[in-house]
Amino acid sequence: MRTHRAATVLTVVAFLFAGCTSQAEAPDAPVNGPATSSAPSETPVDPATPLGWGPTVGELDEARALVADMSSEQLAGQVIVGRYLGTDPAEVATMLREHHLAGISITNGNIVDEAQVREMTAALTQASLDDGRDYPPVLGVDQEGGYVSHLRGIATEFPAFDAAGEAIEADGPSGREVVRRAAYATGLELRDLGFTWVFAPVADVTIGAADPTIGTRSASEDPAIAAKATAAAVRGFDASGVVSTVKHFPGHGAATSDSHDTLPVLESSLAEIEAHDLPPFEAAIDTHAPAVMLSHLDLTAIAPGVPASLAPEVYRMLREDLGFEGVAITDSLGMGAVASSFKPAVAALNAGADLLLMPVDTVETHRVVTKALEAGEISRERIEEAAARVVAVQLWQQRAAAQEPVPADVSTLTQDAAAALSAAAY
């Protein structure tokens, strides 16, 4: 397994956590030797220096300062993207504000029509402002293309992500550009509707007919093709000013059961995971992916008997072996694979998650996380680390969106991009 090394990131980490050595802190000169000058202090890092996952050093610093002043209730909220059962914008906005939630995942069950979607995202954005935040909330949606498109009938219909792999196989560089443009157009359209996140692209490498969950959501059965498609999509989403979410780490495509219903057992060896499943995630991280979603899989070669989303070993693989420093978000905690686990929210945060996606009961999960923080079951240092990453990526999203206005003809742009992807693939 390769180790990702980035000189800029290492310099940033050294500066932020070690601090500069002053002359007063320098060791005394040797008694029997010549006087020595103190070691030169480290050069301060320019706050505008970009990190490898979107935000700048200054934005991460600002985020750390913001979360340091938060109460336990606020911190608990900042690591939860809630679920909501209903269609009333005012009701869900009240939940976000009162429980200080990082955001909401909007599903097809929350949607009536385009006007109601716009009203809901506007109400949630205002609720975040009313809660004292001057950065946008996480307003996310599954909009992968194909059958996993929760804005069907409202947003442009794109083909499933296997079309991206087909386009790249048919015409490499041109195909990658078609995929990038499709993601770029999707991101702009989502922003026009008020969203800040998209839970895509799917980086899983399917095994074909034996894979009941991913299938055409995957770009390819070939890890190299899937890696190119995933990286192209991340570039497009980044350029559009929306936060992409590469999923489902370390790869759900070889699982032969559905984690929506049960905990799939993946008996691949570590070498098989590295060769088959990891390449698209490596490519995405190299392309500055801001967020990675953790799967609910029992990986017998890494953390047997524990869902990957709750396993420290899997987060260490993501952080230490692949070098990812961005936001690690769980797959929905309401899925059958983890819903019956003991305090899955607390376990996920302690394992290394930064965001908890769609717990079974959002309000109760906020209470449980707040209580766990106050009781020391989760350290304040861990939850501040998680919340700071979330706030930093939202500061980046705010800046990136301001730099890339949504064009007036965004619907034409997306329709052309969808047609181009279909034509390139088929």
N, C-alpha and C positions, 0 to 999 in steps of 0.2 A: 504494500500500500504506500503510495507516494506521500511525502510531506510537502505541503504547500508553503512556500516561503516568499514573503514580499518585504523588501527592504524598507519601503515606506511605512508599512504597518508596524514593523518591529521598532522603527525609530519613534513612531507615535506612541506606541505602548510604553516604551522606555521613558519617554518624556512625561507622559501623563501619570504614570504610577511611581516612578523613581524620584522625580523632581530633580532640580539642579543643585549641584554641590556648591555651597558658598565657601569663601576663604575661611570663615570661622569654623567650618566643619572639616577642613583639611587636616590631615595628620601632622603632628609636630615634626620638625626637621630632626634627623638623627643627631644625638648628642656629640659624637665624634666625627661628624661629616659636615660637608658644606651645607649652608642653608638652602632649602629648596622652596620654590614657589608652589603655591597650591595648584592642583590640577585645573585646567581651564573648564569653565562651566559649559554644559551642553548648549548647543544652539537651539533656541526656542523654535518650536514647530509653527509654521505659518497656519493660522486658523482656517485659511481657505484650502489647505491641503485635503484633497478628497481621500476618504477611506475606500477600501476595496468593495464596499457594498452600498455606496450611494452618498451618505452624509459626509460632511467635512469634519475635520478635527474640531472646528469651532462649534458646529451643530451638536456634536456629541458632548462637548464640554457644556454647552447651554442646556442640553437635556439632563445631564448629570446634576447640574445646579438646580434645575426645576424639580426633579424627583426627590432631591435631598430635603426639600422643604415640605414634602407631601405628608399628610397624615396616613395612618395605617389604612383607613378606609379608602383614601384616594389611591394609594399604592396598589391595593388589592384590585381596585377597578381598572387601573392602567395596564393590567396584565390579562384582562378578560375581553374577548370579543363575543358578545352575548347572542343568544338565540331569542326569537320573539315569535309567539304564536298569535297572529292577528294581522290586521291590515290598517289599524288606526295610527297615523303618524304621530299624533299628540301623545298617545299612550306609550309608544316605544321611546319617544323623545324624553318623556318623564323618567322612564327606567334608566336611560343612559345618564341623565343629569344627576338623579338622586343617588346612583351607585357609582358614579364617576367612571363609567365603563370606557375602556379604550375605544370601543366601537361596537358595531352590530354586523352580523352576517345576514344579508337579506336573501331569502330564498323565494322560490315560486309561490310558496304558501303565504307570503307577505304581500303579494302583488295583485293589484286589480287592473291597472292600466298605466299608460305612460304618465298621465297627469298625477296620479297617486304616487308613482315612484318618485317623481320630482318633488312632490310635496313631502314625502317621507325623508329623502336624503337632505332636503333643506331644513326640515324640522330637527333632524339629528345633528346637523352641522351647527344650528343655532343653539341646541341644547349643550353642545360641547363648549361653545362660547359662553353661555350662561353659567357654566360650571367653572369659568375662570381660565379656560385654555385659549391661547391665541394660535394654536396649531390645529390642523383638521383632525377629526376622528377617523378611525379605521372603519370605512364603509365598504365592505367587501361582498363579492358575489361570485358564484361558480359560473363562469362564462367561458368554457373551454372551446366551444364550437361543437357541432354534432348534437347528440342527445343530452349532454350535460351543459345545458344553457338555460339558466333560470330566468332570463329575460326574453324568452321566446315570445314573439309577437310584438315586442317593444323595441329591442335592439336588432341589428342586422344579423341574419342567420349565416354563420360560417360553417364550412364543412368540419367534420371531426378532425382531430389532430393527426390522424394517420395520413391525411391529405398533405400535411407538411412533409412527412417522410417521403411520400410519393413524389412530390415536387422536387425535392433535393436529389432523389435517386434519378429522376428524369433529366435534370439539368442542374448539376451541383451549385455553382456560384449564383446563377440566375434564380434557381429554386430557393436558395437561402434568402435572397433579397425579397422574393415574393412572400416568404414566411415572415420575414421581418416587417414588411409593410402591412401584412394582415394583423400582426400583433399591435403595431403602431396605430392602425386605424381603430382596432377594437378598444385600445386604451383611451383614445380620444373620445370615442363614442360613450364609453363608460363615464369618463369625466364630465361630458356634457350632461349626463343624467344625474350627476352628483356623487359618483363613486370615487373612492381614492385607492382602492385595492381591487385586484382580480385574483381569484384563486386558480391560477394557471401560470405557466404551462405544466402539463403532465410530463415528467421526465422518466416515467416508468418504461422499461423495455418489456414489452409483452412477449409471452411464449406462444401466443396464438390461441387456438381453440380451447386449450386447457385452462385458459385464464378467464374466469367468469366475471371479473370486476372491471378490468382496464380495457382490454380489447382495442377498439378503434380510438379510444382516448389516447393511446400510445402512438408516437410517431412511427415506430418501426419495431420489428423483431431484431434488427441489427443495432447493436449498441453504438456503433460509429455514426450511423444515420440519425438515430435518436438524439445523440449528443449534438450534432450539427443543427437539428431542428430546434432543440431546447435552447441552445445558445442564441440562435437567430430570433426566437420569440422573446427572450429576455432583453435583447438589444432593442427590439421594437417597443416593448412595454416601457423600458427605461426612457426611451426617447419621447414617449407620449406623456410622461409625467404621472403614470399610475404605478403603484407598487405591485410587482408581480410576485407570485408565490410558487416556487418550484416544488413539485410534489411527486410522490410520497416517499420520502427518504427512509431507508436506503434503496427502495425500489419495490413496488407492489406487483410488477408485471409477471413474476414467476409464481405468485401465490395462486393456489387452486381452489380457494374458498373466499368468501366475501366478508371483509372486516365490518361491513355495515351490520352483519348478522352475528358473526362469531369471530373468535381470535384465530386467524389463519396461522398455521405452523409452516414456516419456510425452512426446509432442511438443507438448503444450499450451503456448501462450504464457504469459508471466508474467501478463498481464491475464486470461487464461482461468483460470489457477490461482487468482488472487485472487478472481475472481467466482464460480467454481464450487466450488472445493475448500476455501478457507480459512474461509468463514463459520462452520462448526461448530466449528473450532478456536478462532477468535476468541471465540465465545460461551462455550466451555468455559473458556477462560482468564479471561474476565470473571467467570465463576462460581466462580473459585478452584480450578481443576483442579490437583491436586498433581503429576501425572505425565503426560507426553506421550510416546508411542511413535513412533519414527522409522521410516519405511518403507524398503524396499529397492527404490527406483525410480531409473531413469536419467532425470533431469529435464533435457531438452536445453536448456531456457530458463534454467536456473539453474546446474547443474553437470554438463555433458554427459560421459557415459562413466563416471561415478562413482556408486555407489549412494548415495542420499540419506543413509542412515545413516552413511556414511563421509565425507560432504562438509561441510566447514566452512561453505560458503555457505548450506546448508540450516539448520544450527544458528543461524547469524547471523539468518536470516529469522525463526526461531522466537523467538530472544531479543530481537533489536533491533527488528524490525518488529511482532511480536505482543506483545512485552513479557513473555514467559514467563520466570519465574525459578525454577521448580520443577525436578523431576527429569526429565531427558531420558533415556529408555531406548531402546535399539535394539530392533527386532524380532529374532526369533531369529537368532543368527549361524550357526545350523546350516542355514539355508535355502539353496536352490540359488543364489539371487541373489548371495550373498556368501561362501559356504563356501569357494570356491577363491581368494578374494582373498588378497593377501599380508598376513599379520599383521592380519586384520580387527579384532581387539580393540584393538591399538595404534592403528590408523588411526582407529577410532571414538572412542577417548578423546581423541586429539589433535584430532579434528574438533570435539569438544564434548559427547560422550556422557557421562552420569554413571553409567549402569548398562549392563552388557553382558548381554543376555538369551540364555541357552541356547546357549553356544558348542558346537561339535562335540564337543570334549573339554574338560570343565570343568577337570580337574586340569592338563592341559597348558597351557590358557589361563592359569591362575593362575601357572604357572611362567614363561610368556612375558611376562606383564604385570609380574611381579616383576623379572625380568631387565631388561626395558625401562626400568623405573623406576630401577633401580640403575645402568644404563648411560647414563642421561640421554636416552633416546629419548622418554620421557614425563617432563615436569618434575614434581617433587614438588608444586609449587604447583597444577598442573592436577589431579592426582589427589586432593589434599586438598580442593580445591574440589568435585570430584565426590562424594567420599566424605562430605563434610560435608552436602551436600544429601540424600544417602540417609539418613544417620543422623538428620538433622533431621526428615525426613518420618516416620521410624519413631518418633521421640519424640512427634510429633503424633499418630500413629496410636494409640500407647499411651494418651495422654491422652484422645483422642476416644472410644476404646473404653471407657475407665473411666467416662466421663460418660454413656454410652448402653448400659446393660446389655442383654444379649440376653434377651428375654422367654421365659418358660417355654413359651408357646404359639407359638414362632417358626414351626413347621411350618404351623399354621393360618393365621398371618399371611401366609406366602409363598404358600400355596395360594389364599387369597382374593385376593392381589395379582395372581397369574398369571391367575386367572379374570377379574378386573376388566380387566386389560389386553387379554385376548382379546375380551371382550365390547365394550370400547370401540373396538377396531380392526375387528372383523368383525360 
